[in-house]
Amino acid sequence: MDSQAKYTDVASLAQVLPGQTLKVTTSNGDILLANVEGKIYAVDDMCTHEDSSLALGCLKGALVSCTLHGSRFNVRTGEPTEEPATEALQCYPVRINCDRIEICLESSRDA
């Protein structure tokens, strides 16, 4: 992501411990933060199969599950790993600034 990209402060590192997720609301809608082995990832919170919050699901390793129909997504890539979902989640660049989690809401798919 280019150095001119605008990042938005969304949470503190202490709010998302390893193995945990946190749903945050942004101008782009709800985003799921996931801490996988100390690294923070950010993806859209809504399952691409049906409108269900992934924050209700369980994070195991890098996979978050949807409680509605059992789809799983890799939070590192956004890719679905288990049906019925077939469409990837939008991923957002993350950076840590003074123990604060910041995400870039500009679409990486448009770049």
CYANA upper distance limits for C-alpha pairs under 8 A (distance plus 0.5 A):
  1 MET  CA      5 ALA  CA      7.27
  1 MET  CA     93 PRO  CA      7.99
  1 MET  CA    108 SER  CA      8.46
  5 ALA  CA    104 CYS  CA      7.32
  5 ALA  CA    106 GLU  CA      7.99
  6 LYS  CA    104 CYS  CA      6.40
  6 LYS  CA    105 LEU  CA      8.07
  6 LYS  CA    106 GLU  CA      8.08
  7 TYR  CA    102 GLU  CA      6.15
  7 TYR  CA    103 ILE  CA      5.63
  7 TYR  CA    104 CYS  CA      4.86
  7 TYR  CA    105 LEU  CA      7.44
  8 THR  CA    102 GLU  CA      5.58
  8 THR  CA    103 ILE  CA      5.85
  8 THR  CA    104 CYS  CA      6.74
  8 THR  CA    105 LEU  CA      7.89
  9 ASP  CA    100 ARG  CA      7.18
  9 ASP  CA    101 ILE  CA      6.40
  9 ASP  CA    102 GLU  CA      4.79
  9 ASP  CA    103 ILE  CA      7.20
 10 VAL  CA     24 VAL  CA      7.17
 10 VAL  CA     26 THR  CA      8.26
 10 VAL  CA    100 ARG  CA      8.04
 10 VAL  CA    101 ILE  CA      6.39
 10 VAL  CA    102 GLU  CA      6.26
 10 VAL  CA    103 ILE  CA      7.67
 11 ALA  CA     15 GLN  CA      7.26
 11 ALA  CA     24 VAL  CA      8.23
 11 ALA  CA    100 ARG  CA      6.41
 11 ALA  CA    101 ILE  CA      5.76
 11 ALA  CA    102 GLU  CA      7.89
 12 SER  CA     16 VAL  CA      8.00
 12 SER  CA     99 ASP  CA      6.44
 12 SER  CA    100 ARG  CA      4.88
 12 SER  CA    101 ILE  CA      6.13
 13 LEU  CA     17 LEU  CA      7.69
 13 LEU  CA     99 ASP  CA      5.95
 13 LEU  CA    100 ARG  CA      6.22
 13 LEU  CA    101 ILE  CA      6.62
 14 ALA  CA     99 ASP  CA      8.37
 15 GLN  CA     22 LEU  CA      7.93
 16 VAL  CA     20 GLN  CA      6.18
 16 VAL  CA     21 THR  CA      6.47
 16 VAL  CA     22 LEU  CA      6.74
 16 VAL  CA     33 LEU  CA      7.94
 16 VAL  CA     34 ALA  CA      7.50
 16 VAL  CA     35 ASN  CA      6.62
 17 LEU  CA     21 THR  CA      8.35
 17 LEU  CA     35 ASN  CA      6.71
 17 LEU  CA     38 GLY  CA      8.06
 18 PRO  CA     35 ASN  CA      5.33
 18 PRO  CA     36 VAL  CA      6.29
 18 PRO  CA     37 GLU  CA      6.05
 18 PRO  CA     38 GLY  CA      5.92
 18 PRO  CA     39 LYS  CA      8.46
 19 GLY  CA     34 ALA  CA      7.83
 19 GLY  CA     35 ASN  CA      6.05
 19 GLY  CA     36 VAL  CA      6.26
 19 GLY  CA     37 GLU  CA      7.45
 19 GLY  CA     59 LEU  CA      6.88
 19 GLY  CA     60 LYS  CA      7.55
 19 GLY  CA     61 GLY  CA      7.52
 20 GLN  CA     34 ALA  CA      6.50
 20 GLN  CA     35 ASN  CA      6.21
 20 GLN  CA     36 VAL  CA      8.35
 20 GLN  CA     59 LEU  CA      7.11
 21 THR  CA     32 LEU  CA      7.12
 21 THR  CA     33 LEU  CA      5.87
 21 THR  CA     34 ALA  CA      4.86
 21 THR  CA     35 ASN  CA      6.89
 21 THR  CA     55 ALA  CA      7.11
 21 THR  CA     59 LEU  CA      7.62
 22 LEU  CA     32 LEU  CA      6.23
 22 LEU  CA     33 LEU  CA      5.61
 22 LEU  CA     34 ALA  CA      7.13
 22 LEU  CA     55 ALA  CA      7.09
 23 LYS  CA     30 ASP  CA      6.97
 23 LYS  CA     31 ILE  CA      6.19
 23 LYS  CA     32 LEU  CA      5.08
 23 LYS  CA     33 LEU  CA      6.73
 23 LYS  CA     45 ASP  CA      7.42
 23 LYS  CA     55 ALA  CA      6.42
 24 VAL  CA     30 ASP  CA      6.12
 24 VAL  CA     31 ILE  CA      5.83
 24 VAL  CA     32 LEU  CA      6.91
 24 VAL  CA     33 LEU  CA      7.94
 25 THR  CA     29 GLY  CA      6.15
 25 THR  CA     30 ASP  CA      4.92
 25 THR  CA     31 ILE  CA      6.73
 26 THR  CA     30 ASP  CA      6.52
 26 THR  CA     31 ILE  CA      7.57
 28 ASN  CA    105 LEU  CA      7.30
 29 GLY  CA     44 ASP  CA      8.41
 30 ASP  CA     44 ASP  CA      6.92
 30 ASP  CA     45 ASP  CA      6.04
 30 ASP  CA     46 MET  CA      8.04
 31 ILE  CA     42 ALA  CA      6.97
 31 ILE  CA     43 VAL  CA      6.20
 31 ILE  CA     44 ASP  CA      5.13
 31 ILE  CA     45 ASP  CA      5.27
 32 LEU  CA     42 ALA  CA      6.09
 32 LEU  CA     43 VAL  CA      5.85
 32 LEU  CA     44 ASP  CA      6.35
 32 LEU  CA     45 ASP  CA      5.19
 32 LEU  CA     54 LEU  CA      7.78
 32 LEU  CA     55 ALA  CA      7.03
 33 LEU  CA     40 ILE  CA      7.08
 33 LEU  CA     41 TYR  CA      6.14
 33 LEU  CA     42 ALA  CA      5.12
 33 LEU  CA     43 VAL  CA      7.26
 34 ALA  CA     40 ILE  CA      6.06
 34 ALA  CA     41 TYR  CA      5.71
 34 ALA  CA     42 ALA  CA      6.95
 34 ALA  CA     59 LEU  CA      8.28
 34 ALA  CA     75 VAL  CA      7.57
 35 ASN  CA     39 LYS  CA      5.92
 35 ASN  CA     40 ILE  CA      5.07
 35 ASN  CA     41 TYR  CA      6.98
 36 VAL  CA     40 ILE  CA      6.91
 36 VAL  CA     41 TYR  CA      8.07
 36 VAL  CA     61 GLY  CA      6.77
 36 VAL  CA     62 ALA  CA      6.40
 37 GLU  CA     61 GLY  CA      8.37
 40 ILE  CA     94 VAL  CA      7.44
 41 TYR  CA     75 VAL  CA      6.78
 41 TYR  CA     76 ARG  CA      6.72
 41 TYR  CA     91 CYS  CA      8.37
 41 TYR  CA     92 TYR  CA      8.05
 41 TYR  CA     93 PRO  CA      8.17
 41 TYR  CA     94 VAL  CA      6.99
 42 ALA  CA     75 VAL  CA      7.64
 42 ALA  CA     91 CYS  CA      6.33
 42 ALA  CA     92 TYR  CA      5.79
 42 ALA  CA     93 PRO  CA      7.55
 42 ALA  CA     94 VAL  CA      7.24
 42 ALA  CA    103 ILE  CA      7.87
 43 VAL  CA     75 VAL  CA      7.01
 43 VAL  CA     78 GLY  CA      7.11
 43 VAL  CA     89 LEU  CA      6.67
 43 VAL  CA     90 GLN  CA      6.02
 43 VAL  CA     91 CYS  CA      4.88
 43 VAL  CA     92 TYR  CA      6.46
 44 ASP  CA     89 LEU  CA      6.31
 44 ASP  CA     90 GLN  CA      6.02
 44 ASP  CA     91 CYS  CA      7.23
 45 ASP  CA     53 SER  CA      6.05
 45 ASP  CA     54 LEU  CA      5.76
 45 ASP  CA     55 ALA  CA      7.07
 46 MET  CA     50 GLU  CA      8.33
 46 MET  CA     51 ASP  CA      6.32
 46 MET  CA     52 SER  CA      5.99
 46 MET  CA     53 SER  CA      5.31
 46 MET  CA     54 LEU  CA      6.38
 47 CYS  CA     51 ASP  CA      6.29
 47 CYS  CA     52 SER  CA      5.99
 47 CYS  CA     53 SER  CA      6.87
 47 CYS  CA     54 LEU  CA      6.69
 47 CYS  CA     66 CYS  CA      7.14
 47 CYS  CA     71 SER  CA      8.48
 47 CYS  CA     85 ALA  CA      8.12
 47 CYS  CA     89 LEU  CA      7.99
 48 THR  CA     85 ALA  CA      6.63
 48 THR  CA     86 THR  CA      8.11
 48 THR  CA     87 GLU  CA      6.42
 48 THR  CA     88 ALA  CA      7.50
 48 THR  CA     89 LEU  CA      7.14
 49 HIS  CA     71 SER  CA      8.38
 49 HIS  CA     84 PRO  CA      7.08
 49 HIS  CA     85 ALA  CA      5.10
 49 HIS  CA     86 THR  CA      7.69
 49 HIS  CA     87 GLU  CA      7.87
 52 SER  CA     66 CYS  CA      7.59
 52 SER  CA     67 THR  CA      8.21
 52 SER  CA     68 LEU  CA      7.12
 53 SER  CA     57 GLY  CA      8.17
 53 SER  CA     66 CYS  CA      7.80
 54 LEU  CA     64 VAL  CA      7.51
 54 LEU  CA     65 SER  CA      7.15
 54 LEU  CA     66 CYS  CA      5.83
 54 LEU  CA     67 THR  CA      7.94
 56 LEU  CA     66 CYS  CA      7.75
 56 LEU  CA     67 THR  CA      7.09
 57 GLY  CA     64 VAL  CA      6.85
 57 GLY  CA     65 SER  CA      5.50
 57 GLY  CA     66 CYS  CA      5.67
 57 GLY  CA     67 THR  CA      5.82
 58 CYS  CA     64 VAL  CA      6.05
 58 CYS  CA     65 SER  CA      6.02
 58 CYS  CA     66 CYS  CA      8.24
 59 LEU  CA     63 LEU  CA      6.11
 59 LEU  CA     64 VAL  CA      4.85
 59 LEU  CA     65 SER  CA      7.18
 60 LYS  CA     64 VAL  CA      6.89
 62 ALA  CA     74 ASN  CA      5.98
 62 ALA  CA     75 VAL  CA      6.17
 62 ALA  CA     76 ARG  CA      7.11
 63 LEU  CA     72 ARG  CA      6.61
 63 LEU  CA     73 PHE  CA      5.87
 63 LEU  CA     74 ASN  CA      5.12
 63 LEU  CA     75 VAL  CA      6.64
 64 VAL  CA     72 ARG  CA      5.99
 64 VAL  CA     73 PHE  CA      5.92
 64 VAL  CA     74 ASN  CA      7.08
 64 VAL  CA     75 VAL  CA      7.34
 65 SER  CA     70 GLY  CA      6.57
 65 SER  CA     71 SER  CA      6.24
 65 SER  CA     72 ARG  CA      4.80
 65 SER  CA     73 PHE  CA      7.02
 66 CYS  CA     70 GLY  CA      5.66
 66 CYS  CA     71 SER  CA      5.79
 66 CYS  CA     72 ARG  CA      6.67
 67 THR  CA     71 SER  CA      8.37
 69 HIS  CA     84 PRO  CA      7.65
 70 GLY  CA     82 GLU  CA      8.03
 70 GLY  CA     83 GLU  CA      7.94
 70 GLY  CA     84 PRO  CA      8.06
 71 SER  CA     80 PRO  CA      7.59
 71 SER  CA     81 THR  CA      7.85
 71 SER  CA     82 GLU  CA      5.54
 71 SER  CA     83 GLU  CA      5.72
 71 SER  CA     84 PRO  CA      6.28
 71 SER  CA     85 ALA  CA      6.16
 72 ARG  CA     80 PRO  CA      6.19
 72 ARG  CA     81 THR  CA      5.94
 72 ARG  CA     82 GLU  CA      5.63
 72 ARG  CA     83 GLU  CA      7.95
 72 ARG  CA     85 ALA  CA      8.27
 73 PHE  CA     78 GLY  CA      6.43
 73 PHE  CA     79 GLU  CA      6.03
 73 PHE  CA     80 PRO  CA      4.74
 73 PHE  CA     81 THR  CA      6.02
 73 PHE  CA     82 GLU  CA      7.80
 73 PHE  CA     88 ALA  CA      8.22
 73 PHE  CA     89 LEU  CA      8.22
 74 ASN  CA     78 GLY  CA      5.74
 74 ASN  CA     79 GLU  CA      5.99
 74 ASN  CA     80 PRO  CA      6.85
 74 ASN  CA     81 THR  CA      7.29
 75 VAL  CA     79 GLU  CA      8.10
 75 VAL  CA     91 CYS  CA      8.34
 76 ARG  CA     91 CYS  CA      8.42
 77 THR  CA     91 CYS  CA      7.37
 78 GLY  CA     88 ALA  CA      5.62
 78 GLY  CA     89 LEU  CA      4.97
 78 GLY  CA     90 GLN  CA      6.72
 78 GLY  CA     91 CYS  CA      6.45
 79 GLU  CA     87 GLU  CA      7.70
 79 GLU  CA     88 ALA  CA      4.97
 79 GLU  CA     89 LEU  CA      6.93
 80 PRO  CA     85 ALA  CA      6.68
 80 PRO  CA     86 THR  CA      6.50
 80 PRO  CA     87 GLU  CA      7.16
 80 PRO  CA     88 ALA  CA      6.23
 80 PRO  CA     89 LEU  CA      8.28
 91 CYS  CA    108 SER  CA      8.20
 92 TYR  CA    103 ILE  CA      6.80
 92 TYR  CA    104 CYS  CA      6.46
 92 TYR  CA    105 LEU  CA      6.90
 92 TYR  CA    106 GLU  CA      8.40
 92 TYR  CA    107 SER  CA      8.06
 92 TYR  CA    108 SER  CA      7.68
 93 PRO  CA    103 ILE  CA      6.14
 93 PRO  CA    104 CYS  CA      5.90
 93 PRO  CA    105 LEU  CA      8.36
 94 VAL  CA    101 ILE  CA      7.52
 94 VAL  CA    102 GLU  CA      6.24
 94 VAL  CA    103 ILE  CA      5.01
 94 VAL  CA    104 CYS  CA      7.05
 95 ARG  CA    101 ILE  CA      6.68
 95 ARG  CA    102 GLU  CA      5.84
 95 ARG  CA    103 ILE  CA      6.88
 96 ILE  CA    100 ARG  CA      6.07
 96 ILE  CA    101 ILE  CA      5.41
 96 ILE  CA    102 GLU  CA      6.56
 97 ASN  CA    101 ILE  CA      7.08
 97 ASN  CA    102 GLU  CA      7.57
107 SER  CA    111 ALA  CA      7.64
